[in-house]
Each structure stands twice: as C-alpha cells, then as structure tokens.
Amino acid sequence: MISRLDKRWLQTASGVALVLAGAQAAQAEDAPTDAPRSDIIVTAQKLGAGKARATFQLDRADIDDRPLGADITQSLEKVPGVKVSTGDARGGSFSFEIFMRGLNKEQIGFTLDGIPTGDARFNGGSPPQRFIESSNIGTIVVSQSAGDVGAPSRFALGGFIDFRSDDPAKTFTVTGEGGVGSYNYHREYLRVDTGTLPGNIAMYGSFSHQYNDNWAGPNARRSYRDHGEFKAVKLFDNGSFLKARVSYNSQFDNDFNIVTLPQFLANPKSDGLNDVLTGIPNKDLYYGGTFGGERRDFLAYINGKAVLGDHVTLTANPYYQTLDGYSLSYQNAHRQLTGSDPYAVTGYNATGGAIRPALVTTSNPNVYGGPADMRVTPRKRERYGATGELKVSDLIPRNTLRFGAWYDGGTSTEERDYYQIIPSTTTLAWKGGTPSYVAYNRWTSISTLELYAQDSFQIIPDVLRLDAGITWYHIRYKARSPLEYSAKLDFVQTSPVQPKIALSLKPADHWEIFGGYAQNFSGISEDAFLGSTAVIQPGDLKPLQSINYDGGIRYTRSHYAFSVQGYHVHLKNGVGIVPNDPTVTDPIDIQRGNVATRAASILGQSTNGVEFSGLATYKWVDLYASYSYQRAHYDNAAVGTLDRKNLDSVGIIAGSDVRDIPRNSLYAEVTLKPIEPLRLQANVNHISSRVGGDIIAPNTYQEVAIERIPGYTLVGLSARYSLAKHGPLKNASVQLNVDNLLNTSYLGSVSSATATATETGLPGRSLGRYFVGAPRTFTASFQAKF
C-alpha cells in the first residue's frame, strides 16, 4: 500500500515530468529529425584496466543512479566484494556498516581526493560521507586489494576507497536541486560555479539542507543535515595546479536501535523503540527520541602539484580536520557524585586506579516522574597532516620511480557526563552547566609517519609491467584518563618494511592478466584507548597486520567487458578486551587502571574469495552484473588454550565465519534508454545467509551457539527524464527512485557496537546485534542548471 503522503508527492513528481516532457517535445520540433545520437562507450577504467591490482571505478552516472543527496557510500553496492548497509534507504550514521573482502569499516582505508578521512567509527570516528556532498563527487575509485603504495591510511589492511570531487565548471553555472519522498523527506541544494576567471582560476560553493523522519519512529525520531563546500582551482600553463577544498557538515540524527533475531522475527518492521514519551523511566529507557546525537565536522585541504621538469613532478597535500559532537542515552536513574565537584579524584590505589568520592544513585523507575539522567558523551577531535610525493619518469629507461611520505597527528577526547532530567515527565530537558557526575575524561594522541617507495618497470612496453614497492610506519601513541587511572601512556610501534609487488601482462589485444602480493600494517586503533579503560601493556600488544594475495584476468572491448579475480586476505592478529590475569597486580607492569580487563592481541581472520563482473553498453540498453563468493572465517584454536579463551571473551568462537560476511552476493542492473532523454533502470541486490553472532555466555565464556541470520533479495527501480539545453537552461532532470520495491523485511547488518560482546541474558537472549533494513521508500529528485 502506498501512503497518502507518497501518493501526494508522486503526483507532484509526475506533474514535473509532464512539464519537462512538454518542453522537450517543443524543443524537438525545432531540432533536425536526423540529428545523430551519441552512444555511451564502455571505458576499460570501469573494471580497472591498466591496473596491476583489483580496481573498480564508479563514475558520475553510477552516483546519479541513487537519489540526489543520498549517502555516497550507497553507490558502492555495485562493487564486487563490497557490502554496504544503512538503516535508512538514503543513509544512516550509527547504522552505517561497510565490509570489503571480509574486512570491516575500521580495516578499510577511506580517502577524499587522496586526503585521509580517518577511521570510520560512528562514535568519535569520521565516516567519509561526513565530508561529502554526493552531487559534488565525480568519481569513486575502489582498490579492493592493498597492493598500491601511497595510500595515506592506517586502516587499509585490505584495500581503500578514494572519493574524488568535481573541479569547478569552466563556465558560470548555477545548479539547483530538490528532493521529496517517503517519511517526510525533503532536500534543497544550491551550487554556484564562477567559471574560469582571470589568472586561470575557477571556484564553486555549494550548500544543502535535508531532513527526514525516522521510518521506525516518525513521531519521536528525525535526522537533518546542513552541508557546505567550497573548492578553488588554479591551473598553470606547465601542468602544475593548486586545488583548495573546504567542507563543513552539521548533522543531528536519531538513529536506529539494534534488535535480537527473535525480536526481528516477531516484528520485522520495528526496531523495538517507543514512539511516545510516557514519563515513566523504565518505559522511556526505550524512547526513540533519546537515541542519537549531534556533530559538526570540518575538513580543509590543498592538493598541489608542481611540474619540475619533463619527467619530474612533486605533489603536496596538507590538511586540517576537526570534530565537535556528542551522543545521548536516557538513563532510568539519577547519579550524583558526593561533593560539589563531579570530576573529583581523591587519590590512586596501588595499581594506579582512581579513588573517587562515593557515587549516590537514586532510582524509582516504575513511577511517573521518577529520577532520570541524560547520559551525554561529548567528543572532540583535531587532526592535521600532509602527504607528499616525488615522481620521476624515465630517469632509468622504462622506469617510473615514486618516493613519498605521509604524516598525521592530532588529539581526540571523549567524556561521559550525567545530567539530571528535570522534570522527567513530559520533556527530555536536562540541566545545563556542570553535570552531576562525570564517569571518565579520556584523551589520546596518535601520530603516524609513513614512508614509501615504488618502481614501476615496463619490462616489455605495453605488454609486461612490474610494480615493486615498500612502505614503513612509525606510530606514537599517547593516552590518559585521570578519572580512571594515574598512568600516562606513551609508547611507539614501528612496522617492518612492508613489500608490495604487482605484475600486469597483456598477452593479446583486449586481454589483461594481473596479480600481486602485499603486506600491510595498521597499528592499534584509537578506539582501544577511547573505548574502554582496560589495562594496556604496550610490549605485549601486537599491531594489526595483514597479508594480501590478489590475481585476475580482464577482457575489455568498446561496448562490453568482464573480469574474474580471486584473492586471499589474512588479518594476522587483532586487538580485544579480555579478562586480566588475576596474578598480575604489580603496578609497575600495569600501564592503565582497570585491572579486571586488559587489551590483548587475539587471533585474526582469513578470507578467500572470487569475484566476477561484466558490463555491456549499447544504444538502447546497458547491462551490468557482479557476483562474489567469499569465505571469511576467524583463525582456529584448540579448546582450552589461551587463544581460544581470549576469542571467547570478545564474543568470537574460533574457526567460525566472520559475522555479516555473506558467502554469496549478487548485484545486477538493467538500464533501458528507449528515447534520448529517458533512462529506466531496474536492479536487484542479493545477500545470502550469514553469521550474525557467536553466542557466548558471560562470565563463564561458554560457547553456546553460532547464530545465522537470513539472507535477502532487494529490488529497486528508478526513472530519470532529462531535458537538453534550451535557452538559459543548460540541463534539467526529474528522477524517481523506489528502494525495496517489494517491501521485503530483512536484517540489513550486524552492528559493530555489540558484535564482539558476549550475551548478557542467557539462557534468555537479551543482547541486540542487528539493524533492521529499510522498508519500501520513494524518493523524487529534481535538478536544474542555468
């Protein structure tokens, strides 16, 4: 059933389409009847032709297949080996999850115009879409393997994704966009391009606003975003350039709750939260209006290239990023630290743990107006750094040498504050100023230096090429949390030299064979310092590393292409919070305060897979399909061993499949072009059944079961009608997208927030793990350029 709101804006969209059709028809009367039609030619770049590693490239047309303004990461669902999920059909924050070749969003590198966006955690991290207006992105380059040098990311253990922004238009242009859709969605976007100015300078500025209600709780939850961007480009006659870009994002969202499998099966259209505030703390604990948070993200950078000679170029890319935000959580009790100072610490015990005044908790959770707190977690981040590379071609005949460096530094803070809600009956207002209790105030600083070098050698020009490179990392970690422990953590990890080798062979016209080997280094994630208060013993904590093998074959022609590629990825170890050895009580050995748990190196995981991709582009129809098979599993360990126990304590059963990684996935689309201005598309996305979680009892860490969640198949439709240039109108279009056409109920992803936690309510399950997928969603988008 289509809602009354959906019908209303569908009628609006249809009306706009009829107007555009009439204008197109009027224009057609003036055009020659035998005007030639331009065919779209398949570019070999789509499947990575010319690359000595697995690469996939999405262009503007791929991005435009999604509703204008939709989360840019949703376009990645076309890429083989990539699984993307958001709680809403147009995006999501807490509910955003992405996997590539068995690795999660904290093990994949993300860059924007070659600038690292940092780790992609929701809480305190920097997901790349925060800095991106999808209408300003021209290309997305996905390197599924990690065989390339120069990727400025500590997280690229198995590949990286680079979003590349448009340059300003060469002529003065004003672009306006709008959108309406299901769940009270609306979007407005304006961009002004100056065109080329004296001095060969061009600029653009854009601003967008969008809003929608949360489909699972439209009366209590909403999301809105204000996003601004500016870009300036200065070109020089010798090929040098300077490009400066600034992005600012202000966003608030009440996101989605996570559910158990029994909860989903009982009510697949609900995430278990209440849509009405009752004033009773135990009920309002599940009020959707308290799930979410606000943040402001800023990123500024320069891409500079200097042509120093016929064969020598130098690039430099400095950047600066900040984050200022908070998340909320309703509490069905009130906490007050004795005394007037909520930050008070009276001393430290023999193991370095903080001694604090008594914490008084008052609770009457089943009474209307009972005591309640709002738990507020403010987060701040400041990052700065630069990349640079010297490239020399043919100093040695048929060799291209690259020498580069990347430095990244900065600080992050996270605090947990409790404010009393007064009154707790009909409002969610809490007292401003000083909180009644501060649980922790954590600070960390991580600085990274990467050096790399590569020689690309044309052994047989245009036939056989060898890329051989190395990378090296030096990482310094600092951390402190004076409300929890006395120690000030400060240590260094240095990687061994990491080799990266790739080979490309063109045995005949249109054919390419490629393969490579790479070792990669990640170090320790920031969340290990900000996400818990466990003991960290630097000498015993191994950095994350991976080994990647990659190979395949491509065949490309002007109108069709296909590729087959296989891979093996081994994540050598991980970091988990495990129970501490009770015999370790010497304060000299303890670097951090909570002696009940410690950060430990745990076993890693392996993924083996094969990917098939094919596309064809003709005058009237475009076809594309990709299929991926991947077997991702955690490393095994014998029952009773320390390795096995450590895995159990972080919610992993040794040898089991990695959560949320389907063995089989398929994406296919058919695009019809019956007349020049009309584009009709149907797509299908299939994800097979996969492991949702390893069920392990708390305290005893007994392995109970491996829970699988059902697979799903989603069907989508889109239609776009474009109007060619007519008078001052350079371009206009109207587009309709229908996501999840069949209104399928499904679990979209496993939350990374609780994925490695043991169950809290066995034998009765109580730990939520899964995000419910979005229902059928309509979106109409409009664009006009003048």
Helices and strands as residue ranges (DSSP letters): H 4-30, G 44-47, E 55-58, H 60-64, G 72-78, E 82-85, E 97-100, E 109-112, E 115-116, G 128-131, G 134-136, E 137-143, E 160-165, E 173-181, E 185-193, E 201-213, E 222-235, E 241-253, H 261-266, H 281-284, G 288-290, E 292-307, E 312-331, E 334-337, E 347-348, E 354-355, E 359-362, E 373-393, E 399-420, E 437-460, E 464-480, E 489-494, E 498-505, E 511-523, H 527-530, E 534-535, G 538-540, E 544-556, E 560-579, E 594-617, E 621-634, H 642-649, E 664-672, E 678-687, E 690-696, E 703-709, E 712-723, E 731-739, E 747-750, E 770-772, E 777-785
